[in-house]
Amino acid sequence: MEFLVASAIGVLTAAGVYMVLRLRTFPVIMGMSLLTYAVNVFLFASGRLTIGAPPILMKGVESYTDPLPQALVLTAIVISFGMTAVVVMIALGAYLGADDDYVNDPPEVGAETGEDPR
Amino acid sequence: MSLFLIVALPFLGALLPGLMNSAGRQACAGVTFMVSLLAMVGLLSHLPAVLAGEVLTARIAWLPLLGLNMNLMLDGLGFFFAALILGIGLLIIAYARFYLSRDDHMGEFFTYLLLFQGAMVGIVLSDNILLLLVFWELTSLSSFLLIGYWKHLPDGRQGARMALVVTGMGGLAMIAGMLILGQIAGSYDLSVILQHRDLIQADPLYLPALILILLGCFTKSAQFPFHFWLPHAMAAPTPVSAYLHSATMVKAGIFLMARLWPVLSGTPEWFMIVTTAGLVTMVLGAVIALFKHDLKALLAFSTVSHLGLITMLLGTGTAFGALAAMFHILNHATFKAALFMCAGIVDHAVHTRDIRRLGGLRRMMPITFVLATLGALSMAGVPLLNGFLSKEMMLEEALHTTLFGLPWLVPVLAVIGSLFSAAYCFRLIAHTFLGPEHRNHAAEPHDPGAGMWLPPAILIVPVVAIGVAPFLAEPFIKLVTDSVLGGAVEASNAHFKIWHGLVPALWLSILAVAGALVLLWLYAPALELWDRAPRPEAKAIFHRVIRWSVAAARAVMEPLHDGSFSRYGAIMALFTVAAGVYAWSTGTVAAPTREMQPAGAVATAGWAMLVAATISMVFLHRNRLLSLILIAIVGLMVSIGFVYLSAPDLAMTQITVEVVTIILLLLALNFLPNRTPKESGARRRAGDIVVALSAGLATMGLSWHFLLRDAVAPSLSGFHLENAHDGGGGDNVVNVILVDFRGFDTYGEIIVLGIAALLIYALTETLLGGRVRARLLNRKPDQPRAGDMHPTMMVVLTRVIMPVVLLIGFYIFLRGHNEPGGGFIAGLIVSIAVVMQYMASGFAWAAARQRYPYHGIIGAGVLVAGLTGIGSWFVGKPFLTSDFTYVRIPPFEKFELATAALFDLGVFLAVLGAVMLSLESFSRLARRAHEPESDHPMDVDPSRDDPPSAPAPARGEV
């Protein structure tokens, strides 16, 4: 089980980083989403893995999983929606405004050489 | 009045003129005047104590660990400067009221002026050098605003920028110097530093500290070689020139030299640097001033020259020098501010300040003539006016000063300076007011109203009064000098007298005035000589230096920071991995303490789907729609993983967020291209793969490592598990943590979420308000549109299902405290229900039926959560302390009421509002792109479409 989670985190991170390094906005957003999954699962896993012991208090049950990472990840999931939405909006605005969806600046054609005295 | 209030009043008052602007110019100036007057009265209320030799202090610890405290001190020196700043400020405000034209935004001007005034008063009353630095920078900033007040004039903008660059650089140097000084003395409080003269002067870091602090002072007070910014700052409106550049701001450097005089002066280094700089500035400024044709430029260079004079006097390090310096500060402030105002009056009346085009104004403007003449004669050092007294003291001091081992050097240069100084004063009078009249003036010159000539007239009163009866000023100036000396040197017992007998200084004075008259007589040939002489143009040099620095900065920055996001991403990933590897290789690694848990077939299948979907995405991401489907699989598997690993709350959150995220991305994809073209070559991709694999392996290794080991120290979770039921009143520990234990954290998160949604809304508005709007309206969809935009089946189904979904949301919300659920999840579920209406029935239909704006829902959520938190104050508990009780209403079971539920309601509303506002903003973009939508309840309605047999039923709600 531990190996499955660890390797899933690794695969998600690797794919996420690769996608983030693409040149257009949409794959970059996809990559960030993958990275979000990876980070959330990573944080969640920092409470160690427990099967069948949700942190819902019940009479006669003594062992529960660690609730704290869950609480932190829960808000992180919701916030990541907000983040994705903002990034998508920025990408959309850039595309609609400039008619291309490159993430990198185009190489400068002729850099200015100094401050205009005016 | 509290010292704090005196400093704070101008800052607080700075709000008023801006607000009063629409109330008229009179109100605007009046309120500014009242604010300054109030501060002045407050200051004067301390006069008796200051005269009695007391030092008033007021202290508040601000950042005591940094040594930055809000400590204020009022002694003779501080009082002297504060009175100059506020007193001349009052006159300037009155003058500016009549000087500014109707086109000028008066509220803006007076706001800047009050900000500047507050910063200046702050400097002179600070007892903490870090606090002083804060005010120091504030004067640089506010003077920048004031110099550039006429934004439409390029000269004003350039002058403001130059002043900011020069004084800002000096300020930076001074910060370093002050920090060294504070380190040496062990405190940043002036009153402590001033006690440690010997310690500071013996320290090896004394010289660097001295040079850095003097850089700050010299740039501010326009000393050579930083004098060039001051004349360019004259592009400011004349009241600003009179206030900042003659009476107050340029004296801030001098003030600081005087303030730190007890600890810094008296060493050979101080003497050499300060006296030389002062002397050179004095002579240079006077010579240049004589050949300037612009009245204000002439006065600007004369200010430079006089500031040099004061600096030189402070540099000598003697008590007599300090006395003369303080006296000249007072005298210069009076006559120079008056002269600037007179220059402004002439400019107003004749519409030119060029001396070559002026002349003979004495008959047309008699009042101005008298005021300007008295001021100029005082500046020239003519007896019975105050300038004569301090100038003679300066010559006296010069006779006793030996620089570079040459006893004649200082007196000769001082006489040359005085000679040129007298010459430009005489020129000012002769070429402006005397001589033949110029008949080609644009306007018929005449004296202005009393509002404009009264302020300079008030300043001329002390010029004459002190000149005739110097003993009036003597006790006060001596008191000020005593606080400058700070007991470091025995006070001078010299007296202010008009007639000292036939002393050498008098002969030098006579020599200077006589020489000046000769020079004026020979002015034409002298000017020709000057015009032919080569001389460096400060402005050009300044611009060249700026150009070089910009080029150097670009040469370093551009290769590093080239706007390539991919490159930054790769560097960041590699750096993080490298840091992790370094930490790993230098740390200790414990043996595994946990057993691996068996993975069943279901878990393995889920894992396989997740990995397969992720890897497919890497290969198939060019088809964007397909990559959306793949990422949905990943999200689904992650949710299932959460269920499997005992995290039901996370699973519910993840799956609902998944739904709204996919809808969001679909909306975005509506506008973006459907395919990603293939652009990067094989090498680039290979490099990216290396980066990605190293990042993936690193995170996998890290997770693998810690999953097999227990935490090094026990976490907080035990506490949460134990106290959730008894302390928080809930059995769902995750929810109790969210709304209770870490409620403040959650409160911050919903605010962030709300801000993100508002940001999206704002961006949408910007897009729709700009040129993108036309493009959106004219856009041709790149995909065929559906024949039936709102299928009846879907419309009916979503509407029927809506109450059910709302009920589920309500149920999830209520049970959240004890079972998986809560505000976050309920908010997401309800927003999905609402989004379904948008999708099925169309934007227009849904928007028409939406009662409350989503911004309002976000705001209400944050407010509800916040008010719940505040509620605990009323029972004397800290913010967000929760409480709960069990209630039993007979037919029902016992149930629980908790304040945390109210907080959760806030969370619910904020999440709902934020999600909906984001999605709605996106669909607003889409809506504009299509033809207007039908706002009938149903697209297909037989009763509407069939020929009406009876009047059509009113359009109603469903």
Interface residues (C-beta under 8 A of the other chain):
Chain A: M1 E2 F3 L4 V5 A6 S7 A8 I9 G10 V11 L12 T13 A14 A15 G16 V17 Y18 M19 V20 L21 R22 L23 R24 T25 F26 P27 V28 I29 M30 S33 L34 Y37 A38 N40 V41 F42 F44 A45 S46 G47 R48 L49 T50 I51 G52 A53 P54 P55 I56 L57 M58 Y64 T65 D66 P67 L68 Q70 A71 V73 L74 T75 I77 V78 I79 S80 F81 G82 M83 T84 A85 V86 V88 M89 I90 A91 L92 G93 Y95 L96 G97 D101 V103 N104 D105 P107 E108 A111 T113 G114 E115 P117 R118
Chain B: P154 Q158 H543 I546 R547 V550 A551 R554 E558 D562 G563 S564 F565 S566 R567 G569 A570 A573 R594 M596 Q597 P598 A599 A603 T604 W607 L610 V611 T614 I615 M617 V618 H621 R624 S627 I631 V634 G635 V638 G641 F642 Y644 L645 S646 A647 P648 D649 L650 T653 Q654 V657 V660 T661 L664 L665 A668 L669 F671 L672 P673 T676 P677 E679 S680 D688 I689 V691 A692 L693 A695 G696 L697 A698 T699 M700 G701 S703 W704 F706 L707 L708 D710 A711 S715 L716 S717 H720 L721 A724 H725 D731 N732 V733 V734 I737 L738 R742 D745 T746 E749 V752 L753 A756 A757 L759 I760 L763 T764 T766 L767 G770 R771 V772 R775 L776 N818 E819 P820 F824 L828 V911 A914 V915 S918 S921 F922 L925
